């Protein structure tokens, strides 16, 4: 029996090594320019025989593809390898407070189909929003024409580690909804994970070259944050960290959707901005870009962010969602408050996200591809 269990342990160990090497080889192929088997062997330190065998497995799984061999080279021509852009794809879904979006990205992370529809969920039961999301997911999947391997759904509220949307102050009827599981059933058993929209946007920012230690703030009707520490998302003890929209900036301030008073969202959320600016919608607000209301929102953001930076010692703040379109009046006020209030660091870099309002959606879709490449 001892021999039997030792043999099993050895087989399991070999399996672990093989999986590790598979991810290593795939990582080299995913790195950029097409690369030959010999090139992969040289860069990974694996033997050419091992690399060839692992590449066969990746070809069979549809994760990589072989380009035509370069002509005119002496000896046996090397066929360069690259990620298979017709291979398994990631589906991203975003259920926002007043919209639903969906997109498909291929293995290289390129967006192959994207759609968004207005869909207000503030007074609605979850099933209506879930039906809209299911329909939109079906449309982008058909348009992309790629085999979708899984999906992630971005949500505007508190998502527990088990993927349940526990609470979304702006969606009072969405309480303890297993959004991932529900969508998985509606999408014929597709694996669907759920995450907070600001967390997924922060990961998208990180994967496109953003700072490894930062507070990413996503501004919209709600205001959320994704906290990045050491190149990884800081989730808190239960996966719920980052509710910066409900950090109090004015204890006796206006009532907030969460039941509290004077939360950041009541000063820097989209609805507060529209009220202060006297504009009917986001397009009118951003066309007018009224200085004083945007500066007031920026000041409140700066006060809340100074608290976060003093607690976490992060060197960077990234402002996303609608904030990049608010321009100088907003970011200047954030910088002024941080310069005046942060004691933990000499300076904080404050920048607008370059990803635009789709950051959470892209983060959701690329999370699927990222997992496929990390664990082939
Ligand atoms: Zn609140």
Boltz pocket constraint, residues with backbone or C-beta under 6 A from the ligand:
constraints:
  - pocket:
      binder: B
      contacts: [[A, 245], [A, 246], [A, 247], [A, 256], [A, 257], [A, 258], [A, 259], [A, 260], [A, 261], [A, 263], [A, 265]]
      max_distance: 6.0
